[in-house]
């Protein structure tokens, strides 16, 4: 995101502590803010009164330097007095690792993250640097998700505290109620302006979903000269952008990289591509064959109450998965649905959740690594929780870490979850234990991490309507290439419908790996290039602004 980067100043006399604080603040901000670490206060007045003074978002200081820091800030001009906070903890908050390095204990690290988030929230940036204003209660889960995203992307903002649960975003003379992350991309001009949609354009390729697979495919497609429209219903980056797991299988990042930071790089790259129009708040509702142009397709999308058709020669389905309900085989009751709306039951834990004042006791439902990491994240924030699942073998080494930290009583094994109980708020979870007995577990807050289900409900392909493409599914997942069987002759990642491809977590036997999804997105574009061979491009490519179309007009020797 190209703008002046906000600045956090750390003042700590001890060299090793100063280095550690610099590293921890830099990592928590996803390297989206500039961090300056000083050993004394001598340079603070110089920075505040210099050209960078307007961009100082906050100061973290050692207790011994607090008096001098406050004096310097109070003597600065009125518009150059950033929020201040003492580095939390005391001498007991530091420890030496086995390698001799200085480290923060986990709780002190979480306290530091709270202070960084708090001072960035309190900062009132210059009008020229803060195009976004928010109003509403700043402590709800949705508010924390927005605040975390803005911090992790270095976006200055102003928040006006209001009553009620509704959040409004104000920018450019307009207002968006209950904005998503996609709306922030639009407000900052990082995605295509929905008011400038060319409804008649005949794109080469439509990509449904802007997760790792979709983003990688869009970048590769643009390099191949295809004109691309990409739609995403909620958040660019998909589930990877909000994952609490560090991505360790992506080339070029030997120490791992957070999903937030990796997806920020990808969306920055996408926003610079002239051949890609992308809309991060639009939901694909159904897909049809183009009745006027054989071999091509029409994707119908909704943005609020507005329905928009996008015409494309090829389709890439990369819409991934959504959270799976914890109660299988039946819909949620009215009371359980109310608990979901109120936030007492939540699907997936995000890093911003650890900063909130969560209701206790907390139960995490799930026995995999995501559930394990969620438990560790909460315990590091000083919040006790229990895990409820059929088993915990998929948790791997995280099981022993949690067990050593809090004991075996953290793990509750069940055969089936029966219901969520409570009157006006969640109070307990009823389940059947391994002996077949009905039991109850106290819970004021439940986080569900039991895997996902493919986002393919919008593919109405029963085969009875000839206008609809027929895409073969297995348990909701899309079958492609060899998965279709020997009688189907299909290119890699091509579905049962010629010209429609699928990649990432929406495919059968997905491994849910970011690097794998991105690689599939790139490989699918190579398959599309092969698909256009033998003159097929003449009816598939019809966008004269497309470099792929223009290149194929040149006679081959």
SVG drawing of the C-alpha trace seen along z (x, -y; Angstrom):
<svg xmlns="http://www.w3.org/2000/svg" viewBox="-35 -24 59 70">
<polyline fill="none" stroke="black" stroke-width="0.4" points="0.0,0.0 1.8,-3.1 1.5,-5.9 3.7,-7.5 4.5,-4.8 3.4,-5.5 6.3,-5.5 6.6,-3.8 9.4,-5.0 10.9,-2.7 13.1,-4.1 15.0,-1.5 18.5,-2.2 19.5,1.5 20.9,2.6 19.6,6.2 16.1,5.2 16.0,2.4 16.9,4.9 14.2,7.4 11.5,4.7 12.3,3.5 12.0,7.0 8.7,7.8 7.0,4.5 8.2,4.9 6.8,8.5 3.5,7.7 2.9,4.8 3.6,7.2 6.5,4.9 3.9,2.4 5.1,-0.4 8.5,-2.0 10.1,-1.3 12.9,-3.5 14.6,-2.3 16.6,-4.8 18.8,-4.3 18.1,-7.7 15.5,-10.5 18.0,-12.9 16.8,-12.1 13.1,-12.1 12.6,-15.9 14.5,-16.1 12.2,-13.5 9.0,-15.1 9.9,-18.5 11.2,-17.3 9.5,-16.4 8.6,-12.9 6.9,-14.3 3.4,-14.1 3.9,-10.4 4.9,-9.3 1.9,-7.1 3.1,-6.3 6.0,-6.0 6.9,-3.0 9.3,-3.9 11.2,-2.3 9.9,-3.3 13.2,-5.0 12.8,-7.3 9.1,-8.0 9.4,-11.5 11.7,-12.8 9.6,-11.3 6.4,-12.9 8.2,-16.3 9.4,-16.2 6.0,-15.2 4.2,-17.8 6.5,-20.5 6.0,-19.5 3.5,-21.4 -0.2,-20.5 -0.5,-18.4 2.8,-16.5 2.0,-14.8 1.6,-11.1 0.1,-8.6 2.6,-7.1 2.8,-3.9 5.2,-2.3 6.7,1.0 4.6,3.4 6.1,5.8 9.1,5.7 12.5,7.5 10.6,10.8 9.2,10.3 12.6,11.0 14.4,14.4 17.3,15.9 16.7,18.6 18.8,21.8 20.9,20.0 21.6,17.1 19.3,14.6 17.0,12.3 13.3,13.1 10.0,11.9 7.8,14.3 4.6,15.0 2.3,12.9 4.6,9.8 4.7,10.2 0.9,10.2 0.8,7.1 3.2,5.4 1.1,6.2 -2.0,4.7 0.0,1.5 1.1,1.2 -2.5,1.8 -3.8,-0.7 -1.5,-3.6 -2.1,-3.1 -5.8,-3.2 -5.4,-6.4 -3.3,-8.1 -5.0,-11.0 -3.1,-11.3 -3.1,-14.4 -6.2,-14.8 -4.1,-14.4 -2.9,-11.0 -6.2,-9.6 -8.8,-9.1 -10.7,-6.6 -13.0,-7.5 -14.9,-4.9 -17.7,-5.3 -19.2,-2.7 -18.2,-0.6 -14.4,0.1 -14.3,3.2 -16.5,5.7 -14.9,8.6 -15.7,7.0 -14.1,3.8 -10.9,5.6 -10.7,7.4 -10.8,4.1 -8.4,2.4 -5.9,5.3 -6.1,5.2 -5.5,1.4 -2.5,1.8 -1.1,4.8 -1.2,2.8 0.0,-0.6 -3.3,-2.4 -3.9,-5.5 -7.5,-6.0 -9.6,-7.9 -12.2,-6.1 -15.1,-8.0 -16.5,-5.9 -20.3,-5.5 -23.1,-3.4 -24.5,-0.2 -22.9,2.7 -23.1,1.2 -19.8,-0.1 -19.7,-2.7 -16.8,-3.6 -16.8,-7.2 -14.6,-8.1 -14.9,-10.3 -18.2,-11.8 -19.8,-8.3 -20.6,-5.9 -20.5,-2.1 -22.3,-0.4 -20.7,2.8 -17.7,2.6 -15.7,5.6 -11.9,5.7 -12.8,5.6 -14.5,2.3 -11.3,0.9 -9.4,2.0 -12.0,0.1 -11.9,-3.0 -8.1,-3.1 -8.3,-2.8 -6.4,0.6 -9.1,2.5 -11.1,1.6 -13.8,-1.0 -17.2,0.8 -18.7,-2.3 -16.4,-1.8 -17.5,1.7 -17.6,2.3 -20.6,4.6 -20.1,5.2 -16.4,6.2 -15.6,9.7 -12.9,10.7 -10.6,13.6 -10.8,15.0 -13.0,14.7 -11.5,15.9 -13.9,16.7 -12.0,16.2 -9.0,14.1 -7.2,16.5 -3.6,17.6 -4.7,19.7 -6.8,17.0 -4.2,14.2 -1.4,16.3 -3.5,17.2 -4.4,13.5 -0.7,12.5 0.3,15.3 -2.7,14.7 -1.7,11.0 1.8,12.0 0.4,14.3 -1.6,11.3 -5.1,12.4 -7.6,9.8 -8.9,10.8 -11.8,10.1 -11.5,11.4 -14.3,11.4 -14.1,12.1 -17.0,12.0 -15.3,10.9 -11.5,10.6 -8.6,10.8 -6.2,13.5 -9.0,15.9 -8.5,17.8 -4.7,17.5 -4.9,13.7 -6.4,14.2 -4.7,17.5 -3.0,17.7 -0.5,20.2 2.8,19.0 3.3,20.1 6.5,22.1 6.2,23.8 6.5,20.7 9.7,20.3 11.8,17.3 10.8,17.1 13.0,19.5 11.8,18.2 8.2,18.3 5.8,15.5 2.3,14.6 -0.6,15.0 -1.5,11.3 1.9,10.1 2.1,12.5 -1.4,11.6 -0.5,7.9 2.4,8.4 0.1,10.2 -2.7,7.6 -0.2,4.8 1.1,6.6 -2.4,7.2 -3.3,3.5 -0.5,2.6 -1.7,4.9 -3.6,3.0 -5.0,6.2 -6.7,7.3 -10.0,5.8 -10.7,7.1 -13.6,6.6 -13.2,7.7 -16.9,7.2 -18.7,9.1 -20.2,12.6 -20.6,15.0 -24.2,16.3 -24.4,18.5 -22.7,19.4 -24.2,19.8 -23.1,20.6 -23.0,17.5 -26.0,18.0 -24.7,15.5 -21.1,16.6 -20.7,20.4 -17.8,21.7 -17.9,18.7 -19.5,18.1 -21.3,15.5 -20.7,15.2 -23.5,13.5 -22.4,11.6 -24.1,9.7 -22.8,6.7 -25.5,5.8 -28.7,5.7 -27.0,5.1 -26.6,8.0 -23.8,7.7 -22.9,10.1 -19.3,10.7 -18.6,12.2 -15.5,14.4 -14.0,17.0 -12.6,19.1 -13.4,19.6 -11.2,20.4 -12.9,21.5 -10.7,20.7 -13.3,19.9 -11.8,22.2 -13.6,23.4 -15.8,21.9 -16.0,22.9 -17.9,26.2 -20.7,26.3 -19.7,28.2 -23.1,30.0 -23.3,32.3 -26.4,33.7 -28.8,30.9 -29.2,27.1 -28.5,24.9 -31.4,24.3 -32.8,20.8 -31.0,20.4 -27.7,21.7 -28.0,19.4 -28.5,16.5 -25.3,17.5 -23.5,17.3 -24.9,13.8 -24.0,12.6 -20.5,13.9 -20.7,16.4 -20.0,19.1 -17.4,18.1 -15.7,19.9 -12.0,19.6 -9.8,17.6 -7.8,14.7 -4.8,13.0 -6.9,9.9 -9.1,12.1 -6.3,12.5 -6.4,8.8 -10.0,8.6 -11.7,9.1 -13.1,12.5 -15.9,14.2 -14.7,17.1 -14.7,20.0 -13.7,20.7 -14.0,23.9 -12.2,24.6 -13.9,27.2 -11.5,29.1 -8.6,31.5 -6.3,30.4 -3.3,28.0 -5.4,24.9 -7.3,25.7 -4.0,26.3 -2.5,23.1 -5.6,21.2 -5.3,22.7 -1.6,21.7 -2.5,18.1 -5.1,17.7 -3.0,19.2 -0.1,16.9 -2.6,14.0 -3.3,15.3 -6.7,16.8 -7.5,20.4 -9.4,22.6 -10.3,26.2 -10.3,28.2 -13.2,30.5 -12.9,33.0 -13.2,36.7 -9.4,37.0 -6.2,35.0 -3.8,37.1 -3.7,34.6 -2.5,31.9 1.0,33.4 3.6,31.8 1.2,29.0 -0.6,31.6 2.4,32.1 3.0,28.3 -0.5,27.6 -0.4,30.6 2.9,29.5 1.5,26.0 -1.9,26.7 -2.3,30.4 -4.4,33.2 -7.6,31.5 -7.4,29.1 -8.5,31.9 -12.0,33.2 -12.8,36.1 -16.3,36.5 -18.1,38.8 -20.7,36.2 -21.7,32.6 -25.4,32.4 -26.2,28.8 -25.2,25.4 -27.2,24.3 -28.0,21.0 -30.7,18.4 -29.6,14.9 -26.0,16.1 -24.0,19.3 -23.6,21.1 -22.6,24.7 -22.0,27.3 -23.8,30.7 -22.0,33.6 -21.7,37.4 -18.5,38.7 -16.6,41.8 -18.6,44.0 -21.9,42.9 -22.9,40.7 -24.5,37.3 -22.2,34.6 -22.1,30.8 -19.1,28.5 -19.3,24.9 -18.6,22.4 -19.3,18.7 -17.4,18.5 -16.8,21.2 -14.4,21.2 -15.0,23.8 -12.0,25.1 -13.3,28.4 -12.2,27.9 -14.1,26.5 -16.5,27.3 -16.1,26.2 -17.8,23.0 -19.6,24.6 -23.2,24.1 -23.5,21.4 -22.7,23.9 -26.2,24.9 -25.3,27.7 -27.8,30.5 -27.7,31.1 -31.3,30.4 -30.8,26.8 -28.8,26.8 -27.8,23.1 -25.9,24.1 -22.4,25.7 -22.2,29.2 -19.4,29.4 -19.0,32.8 -18.6,32.7 -17.8,35.2 -19.1,34.3 -19.3,30.7 -15.6,30.7 -14.8,30.2 -13.4,33.1 -10.7,32.2 -8.6,33.9 -7.7,37.5 -10.1,37.3 -12.9,37.5 -11.9,40.9 -10.3,42.4 -13.1,41.6 -12.6,37.9 -9.8,36.2 -9.1,33.1 -6.1,30.8 -4.6,30.4 -7.1,28.6 -9.8,28.6 -13.3,29.6 -15.9,31.7 -17.0,28.6 -14.5,27.6 -13.0,24.1 -13.7,24.2 -10.8,24.9 -10.6,25.3 -7.7,24.9 -6.9,24.7 -9.0,25.9 -12.2,26.3 -10.8,29.4 -11.1,33.0 -8.2,34.1 -7.0,30.6 -4.1,30.4 -4.9,26.9 -1.3,25.6 -0.7,22.0 2.3,22.8 0.4,25.6 -2.7,23.5 -0.5,20.7 1.3,23.3 -1.9,24.7 -3.1,21.2 0.0,20.7 -0.2,24.2 -3.9,23.7 -2.9,20.7 -0.5,22.9 -3.4,25.4 -5.5,22.5 -2.8,21.6 -2.9,25.2 -6.7,25.1 -6.6,22.2 -4.5,24.1 -5.6,25.5 -7.5,22.3 -9.9,22.5 -8.7,19.0 -10.6,17.5 -14.0,18.0 -12.8,17.9 -10.7,14.7 -12.9,11.7 -11.4,8.8 -9.5,6.6 -7.8,4.9 -6.3,8.2 -2.6,8.7 -3.3,12.4 -5.9,11.6 -3.6,9.0 -0.6,11.4 -2.6,14.2 -3.6,11.8 0.0,11.7 0.6,14.3 3.0,17.1 5.8,18.0"/>
</svg>
